Amino acid sequence: MLPTNFSAGTLRGFLDGINQVSVHSIHHHFIEARLRLRRMSNDFSTWLEEEAGLKEVGEAIERIDIYTNTLEGVRLQIARIISEAIN
């Protein structure tokens, strides 16, 4: 894993980051996190639920099916969910 210059402190910052990071970062935080940290969830949902207090938004992202989407498709769905939460 390589660190990026992206860090989210707000939903807008999270959305900006999601739209700019590589699909490798999406894979790392959305798929590998479950294995790496032995979690039942991904890093994005965990952050949204625990740090931002947005349980429903985190749960919506958790429901994204990684088996029927490309990583770019996962990115687009995450961005849509976050955009709807902002508005």
DSSP file (Angstrom, degrees, kcal/mol; ACC not computed):
  #  RESIDUE AA STRUCTURE BP1 BP2  ACC     N-H-->O    O-->H-N    N-H-->O    O-->H-N    TCO  KAPPA ALPHA  PHI   PSI    X-CA   Y-CA   Z-CA
    1    1 A M              0   0    0      0, 0.0    24,-0.0     0, 0.0    23,-0.0   0.000 360.0 360.0 360.0 137.6    0.0    0.0    0.0
    2    2 A L        -     0   0    0      0, 0.0     2,-0.0     0, 0.0     0, 0.0  -0.940 360.0-118.1-111.6 134.3    1.2    3.5   -0.9
    3    3 A P        -     0   0    0      0, 0.0     2,-0.2     0, 0.0     0, 0.0  -0.343  28.7-152.3 -66.6 151.7    0.0    6.5    1.1
    4    4 A T        -     0   0    0      2,-0.2    17,-0.0    21,-0.0     0, 0.0  -0.670  25.9-116.0-114.7 174.4   -2.0    9.1   -0.7
    5    5 A N  S    S+     0   0    0     -2,-0.2     2,-0.4     2,-0.0    -1,-0.0   0.325  83.3 106.2 -89.3   7.2   -2.5   12.8   -0.2
    6    6 A F        +     0   0    0     11,-0.1     2,-0.3     2,-0.0    -2,-0.2  -0.747  37.0 161.8 -97.5 133.0   -6.2   12.3    0.5
    7    7 A S        -     0   0    0     -2,-0.4     2,-0.5     6,-0.1    10,-0.0  -0.977  24.5-144.5-146.5 133.1   -7.7   12.5    3.9
    8    8 A A        +     0   0    0     -2,-0.3     3,-0.1     1,-0.1    -2,-0.0  -0.864  32.7 154.3-106.8 129.2  -11.4   13.0    4.7
    9    9 A G  S    S+     0   0    0     -2,-0.5     2,-0.3     1,-0.2    -1,-0.1   0.455  75.2  33.1-118.8 -13.3  -12.6   15.0    7.7
   10   10 A T  S  > S-     0   0    0      1,-0.1     4,-2.3     0, 0.0    -1,-0.2  -0.876  86.4-107.9-135.2 166.3  -16.0   15.8    6.1
   11   11 A L  H  > S+     0   0    0     -2,-0.3     4,-2.8     2,-0.2     5,-0.2   0.903 121.7  52.5 -63.0 -40.0  -18.4   14.2    3.7
   12   12 A R  H  > S+     0   0    0      1,-0.2     4,-2.6     2,-0.2    -1,-0.2   0.918 110.4  47.7 -61.5 -43.1  -17.4   16.6    1.0
   13   13 A G  H  > S+     0   0    0      2,-0.2     4,-2.4     1,-0.2    -1,-0.2   0.878 111.3  51.3 -64.0 -38.0  -13.8   15.7    1.6
   14   14 A F  H  X S+     0   0    0     -4,-2.3     4,-2.8     2,-0.2    -2,-0.2   0.934 111.2  47.5 -63.0 -46.7  -14.6   12.0    1.5
   15   15 A L  H  X S+     0   0    0     -4,-2.8     4,-2.0     2,-0.2    -2,-0.2   0.916 111.6  50.2 -62.5 -44.2  -16.5   12.5   -1.8
   16   16 A D  H  X S+     0   0    0     -4,-2.6     4,-0.7     1,-0.2    -1,-0.2   0.922 112.9  47.3 -59.5 -43.9  -13.6   14.5   -3.3
   17   17 A G  H >X S+     0   0    0     -4,-2.4     4,-2.6     1,-0.2     3,-1.2   0.927 109.1  52.6 -64.0 -45.9  -11.2   11.8   -2.3
   18   18 A I  H 3< S+     0   0    0     -4,-2.8    -1,-0.2     1,-0.3    -2,-0.2   0.885 109.2  51.1 -57.5 -39.2  -13.3    8.9   -3.6
   19   19 A N  H 3< S+     0   0    0     -4,-2.0    -1,-0.3    -5,-0.2    -2,-0.2   0.653 118.8  36.4 -73.9 -14.4  -13.5   10.7   -6.9
   20   20 A Q  H << S+     0   0    0     -3,-1.2    -2,-0.2    -4,-0.7    -1,-0.2   0.705  91.9  93.1-112.3 -25.4   -9.7   11.1   -7.1
   21   21 A V  S  < S-     0   0    0     -4,-2.6     2,-0.0    -5,-0.1   -17,-0.0  -0.228  80.2 -99.8 -70.4 162.4   -8.0    8.1   -5.6
   22   22 A S    >>  -     0   0    0      1,-0.1     4,-1.5     4,-0.0     3,-0.8  -0.325  29.6-110.2 -74.5 162.1   -7.0    5.1   -7.7
   23   23 A V  H 3> S+     0   0    0      1,-0.2     4,-2.6     2,-0.2     5,-0.1   0.742 118.8  67.2 -64.9 -20.0   -9.0    2.0   -8.0
   24   24 A H  H 3> S+     0   0    0      2,-0.2     4,-2.4     1,-0.2    -1,-0.2   0.877  99.9  48.3 -66.3 -36.8   -6.2    0.4   -6.0
   25   25 A S  H <> S+     0   0    0     -3,-0.8     4,-2.5     2,-0.2     5,-0.3   0.885 109.8  52.2 -68.5 -38.4   -7.2    2.5   -3.0
   26   26 A I  H  X S+     0   0    0     -4,-1.5     4,-2.6     2,-0.2     5,-0.4   0.945 111.6  46.9 -60.3 -47.0  -10.8    1.6   -3.5
   27   27 A H  H  X>S+     0   0    0     -4,-2.6     5,-2.4     1,-0.2     4,-2.3   0.924 112.0  50.8 -59.7 -46.1   -9.8   -2.1   -3.5
   28   28 A H  I  <>S+     0   0    0     -4,-2.4     5,-1.0     1,-0.2    -1,-0.2   0.923 120.5  32.3 -60.1 -47.5   -7.6   -1.6   -0.4
   29   29 A H  I  <5S+     0   0    0     -4,-2.5    14,-2.6     3,-0.2    15,-0.5   0.742 126.9  39.0 -86.6 -23.5  -10.3    0.1    1.7
   30   30 A F  I  <5S+     0   0    0     -4,-2.6    -3,-0.2    -5,-0.3    -2,-0.2   0.811 133.7  10.9 -96.7 -33.3  -13.3   -1.7    0.4
   31   31 A I  I >X5S+     0   0    0     -4,-2.3     3,-1.0    -5,-0.4     4,-0.7   0.816 125.5  47.5-112.1 -54.8  -12.2   -5.2   -0.1
   32   32 A E  I >><S+     0   0    0     -5,-2.4     4,-3.5     1,-0.2     3,-0.5   0.797  98.5  71.6 -64.2 -29.0   -8.8   -5.9    1.5
   33   33 A A  H 3><S+     0   0    0     -5,-1.0     4,-2.5    -6,-0.4     6,-0.5   0.861  93.0  56.6 -56.6 -36.7   -9.8   -4.2    4.8
   34   34 A R  H <4>S+     0   0    0     -3,-1.0     5,-1.0     2,-0.2     4,-0.3   0.891 116.7  34.6 -62.8 -39.3  -12.1   -7.1    5.6
   35   35 A L  H <<5S+     0   0    0     -4,-0.7     3,-0.3    -3,-0.5    -2,-0.2   0.917 118.9  49.8 -79.9 -46.4   -9.2   -9.5    5.3
   36   36 A R  H  <5S+     0   0    0     -4,-3.5    -3,-0.2     1,-0.2    -2,-0.2   0.888 126.4  25.9 -61.7 -42.6   -6.4   -7.2    6.7
   37   37 A L  T  <5S-     0   0    0     -4,-2.5    -1,-0.2    -5,-0.3    -2,-0.2   0.361 103.1-123.0-105.7   3.9   -8.4   -6.2    9.8
   38   38 A R  T   5 +     0   0    0     -4,-0.3     2,-0.2    -3,-0.3    -3,-0.2   0.925  60.3 151.7  51.6  49.8  -10.6   -9.3   10.0
   39   39 A R      < -     0   0    0     -5,-1.0    -1,-0.2    -6,-0.5    -2,-0.1  -0.632  56.7-137.5-104.8 163.8  -13.7   -7.1    9.9
   40   40 A M  S    S+     0   0    0     -2,-0.2     2,-0.2    -3,-0.1    -6,-0.1   0.410  89.8  47.7 -93.9  -2.1  -17.1   -7.8    8.7
   41   41 A S  S    S-     0   0    0     -8,-0.1    -2,-0.2    -7,-0.1     2,-0.2  -0.778  84.8-104.2-133.2 173.8  -17.2   -4.3    7.0
   42   42 A N     >  -     0   0    0     -2,-0.2     4,-2.1    -9,-0.1   -12,-0.2  -0.551  34.7-108.2 -97.3 166.0  -15.1   -2.1    4.8
   43   43 A D  H  > S+     0   0    0    -14,-2.6     4,-2.6     1,-0.2     5,-0.2   0.869 115.9  54.6 -61.6 -38.5  -13.0    0.9    5.9
   44   44 A F  H  > S+     0   0    0    -15,-0.5     4,-2.6     2,-0.2    -1,-0.2   0.949 110.7  43.4 -63.9 -49.4  -15.4    3.4    4.3
   45   45 A S  H  > S+     0   0    0      1,-0.2     4,-2.5     2,-0.2     5,-0.2   0.899 113.4  52.6 -63.0 -40.8  -18.5    2.1    6.1
   46   46 A T  H  X S+     0   0    0     -4,-2.1     4,-3.0     2,-0.2     5,-0.5   0.929 111.2  46.3 -60.8 -46.1  -16.7    1.9    9.3
   47   47 A W  H  X>S+     0   0    0     -4,-2.6     4,-2.1     1,-0.2     5,-1.8   0.936 113.3  49.1 -62.9 -46.3  -15.5    5.5    9.1
   48   48 A L  H  <5S+     0   0    0     -4,-2.6     6,-3.4    -5,-0.2    -1,-0.2   0.893 118.7  39.0 -61.4 -40.4  -18.9    6.8    8.1
   49   49 A E  H  <5S+     0   0    0     -4,-2.5     4,-0.2     4,-0.2     6,-0.2   0.934 127.3  30.1 -75.7 -47.2  -20.6    4.9   11.0
   50   50 A E  H  <5S+     0   0    0     -4,-3.0    -3,-0.2    -5,-0.2    -2,-0.2   0.871 131.7  26.8 -86.4 -38.6  -18.0    5.4   13.7
   51   51 A E  T  <5S+     0   0    0     -4,-2.1    -3,-0.2    -5,-0.5    -4,-0.1   0.840 131.1  32.9 -95.4 -37.2  -16.4    8.8   12.9
   52   52 A A  S   <S-     0   0    0     -5,-1.8    -3,-0.2    -4,-0.1    -4,-0.2   0.558  96.7-128.6 -98.2  -9.3  -19.1   10.6   11.0
   53   53 A G        +     0   0    0     -6,-0.4     2,-0.6    -4,-0.2    -4,-0.2   0.795  64.7 133.6  69.0  28.2  -22.1    9.1   12.8
   54   54 A L     >  +     0   0    0     -6,-3.4     4,-2.5     1,-0.2     5,-0.2  -0.617  18.4 162.0-113.4  70.7  -23.8    8.2    9.5
   55   55 A K  H  > S+     0   0    0     -2,-0.6     4,-2.5    -6,-0.2    -1,-0.2   0.894  74.5  49.4 -58.1 -45.7  -24.9    4.6   10.2
   56   56 A E  H  > S+     0   0    0      2,-0.2     4,-2.0     1,-0.2    -1,-0.2   0.873 111.7  48.9 -66.0 -36.6  -27.4    4.4    7.3
   57   57 A V  H  > S+     0   0    0      2,-0.2     4,-2.0     1,-0.2    -1,-0.2   0.924 112.1  48.9 -68.0 -43.8  -24.9    5.8    4.8
   58   58 A G  H  X S+     0   0    0     -4,-2.5     4,-2.2     1,-0.2    -2,-0.2   0.896 111.0  50.4 -60.3 -41.3  -22.3    3.3    6.0
   59   59 A E  H  X S+     0   0    0     -4,-2.5     4,-1.3    -5,-0.2    -1,-0.2   0.876 107.3  53.9 -66.5 -37.1  -24.8    0.5    5.7
   60   60 A A  H  < S+     0   0    0     -4,-2.0     4,-0.2     1,-0.2    -1,-0.2   0.903 110.8  46.0 -63.5 -40.7  -25.8    1.6    2.1
   61   61 A I  H >< S+     0   0    0     -4,-2.0     3,-1.6     1,-0.2    -2,-0.2   0.885 107.4  58.1 -68.6 -37.9  -22.1    1.4    1.1
   62   62 A E  H 3< S+     0   0    0     -4,-2.2    -1,-0.2     1,-0.3    -2,-0.2   0.815  99.3  60.3 -59.9 -30.2  -21.8   -1.9    2.8
   63   63 A R  T 3< S+     0   0    0     -4,-1.3    -1,-0.3    -3,-0.2     2,-0.2   0.535  73.9 118.2 -78.9  -5.7  -24.5   -3.3    0.6
   64   64 A I    <   -     0   0    0     -3,-1.6     2,-0.7    -4,-0.2     5,-0.1  -0.463  68.8-127.8 -63.3 128.2  -22.6   -2.6   -2.6
   65   65 A D    >   -     0   0    0     -2,-0.2     3,-0.7     1,-0.2     4,-0.3  -0.695  21.3-169.8 -85.4 111.3  -22.1   -5.9   -4.3
   66   66 A I  T 3  S+     0   0    0     -2,-0.7     3,-0.2     1,-0.2    -1,-0.2   0.642  83.1  61.5 -74.6 -13.1  -18.4   -6.4   -5.1
   67   67 A Y  T 3  S+     0   0    0      1,-0.2    -1,-0.2    -3,-0.0    -2,-0.0   0.701 109.0  38.2 -87.6 -19.6  -19.1   -9.5   -7.2
   68   68 A T  S <  S+     0   0    0     -3,-0.7     2,-0.3     2,-0.1    -1,-0.2   0.261 111.4  67.9-112.8  10.8  -21.3   -7.7   -9.8
   69   69 A N  S    S-     0   0    0     -4,-0.3     2,-0.2    -3,-0.2    -5,-0.0  -0.926  71.7-129.7-128.1 151.4  -19.4   -4.5  -10.0
   70   70 A T     >  -     0   0    0     -2,-0.3     4,-2.2     1,-0.1     5,-0.1  -0.473  41.3-103.7 -81.2 169.1  -16.0   -3.4  -11.3
   71   71 A L  H  > S+     0   0    0      1,-0.2     4,-2.3     2,-0.2     5,-0.1   0.868 126.8  53.2 -63.7 -34.6  -13.9   -1.3   -8.9
   72   72 A E  H  > S+     0   0    0      2,-0.2     4,-2.4     1,-0.2    -1,-0.2   0.882 107.3  51.8 -66.1 -37.0  -14.9    1.8  -10.9
   73   73 A G  H  > S+     0   0    0      2,-0.2     4,-2.2     1,-0.2    -2,-0.2   0.888 108.1  51.2 -64.4 -39.5  -18.5    0.8  -10.5
   74   74 A V  H  X S+     0   0    0     -4,-2.2     4,-2.6     2,-0.2    -2,-0.2   0.928 109.6  50.8 -61.8 -45.0  -18.0    0.5   -6.7
   75   75 A R  H  X S+     0   0    0     -4,-2.3     4,-2.8     1,-0.2    -2,-0.2   0.930 110.2  49.3 -57.5 -47.4  -16.5    4.0   -6.8
   76   76 A L  H  X S+     0   0    0     -4,-2.4     4,-2.1     1,-0.2    -1,-0.2   0.883 112.0  48.0 -62.8 -39.1  -19.4    5.4   -8.7
   77   77 A Q  H  X S+     0   0    0     -4,-2.2     4,-2.4     2,-0.2    -1,-0.2   0.911 111.9  49.0 -69.1 -41.2  -21.9    3.8   -6.3
   78   78 A I  H  X S+     0   0    0     -4,-2.6     4,-2.6     1,-0.2     5,-0.2   0.942 112.1  49.6 -60.9 -46.2  -20.0    5.1   -3.2
   79   79 A A  H  X S+     0   0    0     -4,-2.8     4,-2.7     1,-0.2    -2,-0.2   0.888 110.7  49.9 -60.9 -40.2  -19.9    8.6   -4.8
   80   80 A R  H  X S+     0   0    0     -4,-2.1     4,-2.4     2,-0.2    -1,-0.2   0.929 111.5  48.1 -64.0 -45.5  -23.7    8.5   -5.5
   81   81 A I  H  X S+     0   0    0     -4,-2.4     4,-1.7     1,-0.2    -2,-0.2   0.915 114.6  45.6 -62.6 -43.7  -24.5    7.4   -2.0
   82   82 A I  H  X S+     0   0    0     -4,-2.6     4,-2.0     2,-0.2    -2,-0.2   0.911 110.9  53.3 -67.3 -42.2  -22.3   10.2   -0.5
   83   83 A S  H  X S+     0   0    0     -4,-2.7     4,-2.0     1,-0.2    -2,-0.2   0.913 109.2  49.1 -58.7 -43.0  -23.7   12.8   -2.9
   84   84 A E  H  < S+     0   0    0     -4,-2.4    -1,-0.2     1,-0.2    -2,-0.2   0.868 109.7  52.0 -64.8 -35.8  -27.2   11.9   -1.8
   85   85 A A  H  < S+     0   0    0     -4,-1.7    -1,-0.2     1,-0.2    -2,-0.2   0.842 109.4  50.2 -69.7 -32.5  -26.2   12.1    1.9
   86   86 A I  H  <        0   0    0     -4,-2.0    -2,-0.2     1,-0.2    -1,-0.2   0.891 360.0 360.0 -70.6 -39.6  -24.7   15.6    1.3
   87   87 A N     <        0   0    0     -4,-2.0    -1,-0.2    -5,-0.2    -2,-0.2   0.452 360.0 360.0 -87.4 360.0  -27.8   16.9   -0.4
